[in-house]
Every structure is written in C-alpha cells, then in structure tokens.
Amino acid sequence: MWRWLGVVAMIWTVMGVAEPLRIGGTGGALGLAEALAVGYGACCGERPQVLPSLGTGGGVRALVDGHLDIALAGRALSVAERQQVGEVVIFARTPLLLAAHPEVTADALDIAQLAAIYRGQRVTWPDASPCRPVLRAEYDAETMLLRRLDPRLDAALDQAFARTDLVVTLTAQENAAVLHRVPGSFGYLSRAQWAAESLSLRVLRLGGQAPTLAALAAGRYPLAAEFALVLATASDERVRGFVEFVFSAAGRAVLEANGALLSPRPGS
C-alpha cells in the first residue's frame, strides 16, 4: 500500500498545495491517531492525514521510503528497522481488552477459563451458546501480551494456533469486524481501538478486574499495550509540532478520552 502514497504526494506537489502530514502504521493506533489529528487541526490549523492500516512493519517501510511523515508502531522495532529510522517515541499505554460479540452474556473470564477456551476444552458460554475464539497473528504484539501473562496461556495459545477451526485475523480492523459479525465470538484488542473506533463489543473483566485506565495506572490491570511514534532521521518542524501537541495537556486529554494514557515523555 505504501507505494501509492508517493503518487499522492506527487499530485499534491503538482497542484501546488501544501501536503498534510501523513501518519500511518499499526491498525490498533489508527483511531488514536485520527483523534489526535482532529485535535491538532483544531488548535494548529493543519489536520494530518491518517492512512488505513499498514501494520507496524509497513508503516516503518513507508516512513523510510519518504511516503509517511510519522509511522505508528504497536511493537518494538527490529534491529534492522531501528537502524533505518530516527526517534521511536512511546506515547500511549492502553489496556488490552478481552472482548466478545455484543450478544455474549458473560461478563468475565479468568486465566484458567481463557486457557480452556484456547485449548478447545471450553466451547460454550455459561448460557450454553457457542464460544468462538478469534486470534490475532501468532507473533502479533497483542498475542504476545497474552502469552507473557501466564505460562498456561502461552501453552494454550500454542494449541490454539495449531487448530484448524479458528479464525486468525491480520489487522486490528479485521479483528474488530469479525468479533462484531460472528455470534459467540471472543478475542482481544486494545481499549484505545475499542474507544476511538466506538466499537459495540462487549468488554469482559479479567478475573475480577475491569480494564479501566484507572486500574492500568494503579497497576491493578496486568495487560498493557503501548504505541509509539516513529520519526525519520531528519524530521521537520511540522512533525516536531505534532509531537509537541501529543505530549501537551490537550494531547493528554484526547488520549484519555479515547482509551489511552499518555506515556512519560522521554527525557522528562
């Protein structure tokens, strides 16, 4: 997808129109980026353009090729990726939700129940309706958060990915669409995506803990996803202006309204 971004840039140049800042990358952060773009446009007069999901890797490649001004990352960059870019600035933390189809009647799952679902030992919800787990990619950052939570989950996810009856979604937006469309479905996604995209999925407690920002900030909720702004080796003043907005009081308010906490600014 990033190849056609260069064509768009050429069109803007030929028309003599100042090209907006281009932001893209991991699908889980697109809703946050769009909300920040709206806020930045309201206060600074220029609304950045947020592109459809490219994934973290696709966003980094587009940034390196000059087709993006800011890439969004939902995982740590590889050594090779890190060598090609300038700064990597973590800007948001958000709970990773356990989420289900809107008609699911359950309101909580614990580690043992999660493991049983992924192993295929638990196939119904408490009301006897089918429980249909939906997975993200095997080494997706959100999947890895679940793996690291508990050894039982790690082993159960190994079994889940060996099954042939489960859906594995490739993007955050596809994941949300499947969870909303398939009765009895269950999966995981960030609170930031759930809030910023106004998703009508049922949010489940993990054990007895609701995945609120207050619980995450207090250390009571154990699953936290992080998003980063990836900048080119030579970022211009407009990029720096957007980063300043993200870490401002206004940026903090936008993030919190959309399901995320502002991360401490590096060096502060």
N, C-alpha and C positions, 0 to 999 in steps of 0.2 A: 504493500500500500504506500510506503513512504516514497516510492519513485515518482508517483504522480504529484506529490507535494511540490517538487521542483517546477513542474509545469504550471501549477497555480501561482507560484512565486513569480515566474516569468510574465504571466498575464498581468499581475498587479503592477510589475515594473513598467511594462509597455504602456499600460493605461495611465501611468504617472500618479498612481495612488499609493499612499504610504501603506505598506503591508502591515497588517496587525501582527502582534506577537503570536507565534504558533506554539501550542502546547499539546503534547500527546504522549502516550505510552500505556502503562498498565491500566486495564479497564476498571479495576477497583477504585482508582482515584479520579476517574473522569468526572463524576458528579461533584466531588470536592473542587476540582479544577474549574468546572463551569460556574459553581457558586462564587469562587474567588474571582473569576474573570468578570462576573457581573458586578461584584463589589468594587473591584479595581476600576472598571469602566465608570461606575457612578461617581467615584471620587477623583479619578485622574483623567477622565475624558477619552480613554482608549480601552476598548474591550478586546482582550486577547481572543484568539480563535482556538477552540478546543477540538481536536480531531477525534474521530472514532478510534476504538481500541486498536493499538499496535502491539500490545504486550510490552513488558519492560525491555526485552531484547530488541524489538522492533523500534521502540522509541529511542533507544541509545544509538542504533544504527542511523536512524533518521537525523538525529542531532549531529552525529559525526559527519554525515553527508551534507549538512547545511540546510536540511529541509525542515528542521524544527529549531526553535529558539530555546525551549525548555523541554526536557524529557521527564516523564513521571515514572518512578521506579517503585515496585512493590516488593523487591527482594534486594539482597546485597548484590552488587555488580561483581562479575568475574574479574580476575586479574587482568585479562586482556581488555575487557570493557573499561575498567578503571584507568588503564594506561592511555586510553583514547580521549578521555573527557577531562574537564577541569574540576569543578567542585561537585560533590554529592552532598546535598543539604537535606537531612531528615527534617521534615516539617510537621508531620502529623502522626498521632497514635490513636488507634481506634479499636474497640473490642471486636474480636471475631465472633460472630453470632452463630448459634445453631438455629436454623430457620426452616420452616416447613410450609407446605401448601396452606393457604388461608383456612381451609375447612378441617384441618387436623385439629383434634380436640385436646391433645396432650399439651401440657404447659412446661414440662421439664424433662431432662434426661441426665443421668449420671454416667460416670466413666464406664461402669460395668454394662449398662444398657447400651451405650454407644458401641462398645466393643462387640456386643452380641448382635447388634444390627449389622455391623460391617462384616462379621463372620457368617452372617446368614442364619444365625440361631434364633433371632427375633425377627419375625416377618410381618407382625401386625402391631397396630397401636392398641392402647387399652380398650378401645371400643370395638376391637376385632376388625377394623378396616385395614387394608394392606398398607404396610410401611415400605416405601420405595426409596432407598438411599440414592443420592446423586453425588458424584465425586467431581472434584476438580482434577487437573492433571496430576500425575503421581508425584512429581517433584515441584509442583506449584508451591509458592510461599505459604499459602493458606493451608494446604495439605500438610506441609512440614510443621506448621504450628501445632496441628493436632497430633502429629507423630511425636513431637517433643513433649507433649503434655503428660503422657503416661506410657510406659512400656506396653501395657495391654492394648492401647490404641495403636501403637506402632505395629505390633504384630497383627492386629485385626485388620489394619489397612493393607498390609501385605496380602492378606487373604482376599480382601475386597477387590484389589486391583487384579487378582488372578481370576476373579469371577467373570463370566461372560454375559451375565444378565443385568449388569449395572451400566447406567449412563455415565460417561465421563465427559464433562463439558470443558471447552478450550478457552473460553473467555468469561469474564465476570458477568457480562450482559447475557450471554447464552445461559449461564448457570441460573441467573435470576429468572429468565424466561421459562426454563424447564421447571423450576420449582413452582412457579405460578401456574403453569399449564397442566402438570401431571398430578392428579388426585393422590393424596397419601405420600407425596414426595417429601424428602428431608435432605438438607445439605448444610453448607456453611458458607458464609460471606461476611464482609466487614459491615459493622454498624454504619460506617460512613457511606457505603454504597446504598444500604437499606434506607438511610435517612435522606441523602441527597437526591436519590432517584425516586423517592416516595413510593417504595415498594410495599405492596399489601401482603407481604409474607408474615406468617405467624412466628414470632420470636420466642424461643424456648429458654428457660433458665438452665444453667449448667449446675447440676446438683440443686442447691438452694439459692444460688446467686444469680440475680438478674444482670445482664451485660450492659450496665449503665456507665456513663462517663465517670460518675462519682465513684462507682465501685472499681473502675480501672485505675483512677487517680489514687485511690486509697490502697491499691494492691490487693483488693478482695477478689477481683476477677482475673483469672490467670491467662487468658488468651488475648494477646495484644498484637495487632498488625501495625506495621509502620510504612509510611510513604515518604519518598524523597524527591526533591527537585534535582535533576541532573543538568549541570550547566556546561557549556562548551569551554574550551581552553581560553577563548577570548570573548567573554560576554560583554555586550554593550550596555549603555546606561539604561535603556528601556528594560532590559532583563533585570538589571540590578534594582530598578524602581519597583518591578513586580515583586521581587523577593522581599524588598523592604515592606511592601504592603502586607504580604503574607505574615510577616513577623510583627506587624503593628497590632494595636488594640482592635482595630477594625477587622483585620485578618483573623485574629483570635475569635472574635465574635462570629464571623462567618463559619469558621471551622466547628465551633461548638454547636451552632445552630444546625449543622449538618453531620453530627455524629462523631466528631473527632476532637482530640485535644491538641493544642499547639505544642510541639516539642520544644525543648530549650534550644535557643539559638547557639550554634557552635561558637565557642569563644566568649559566651556571655557569662 
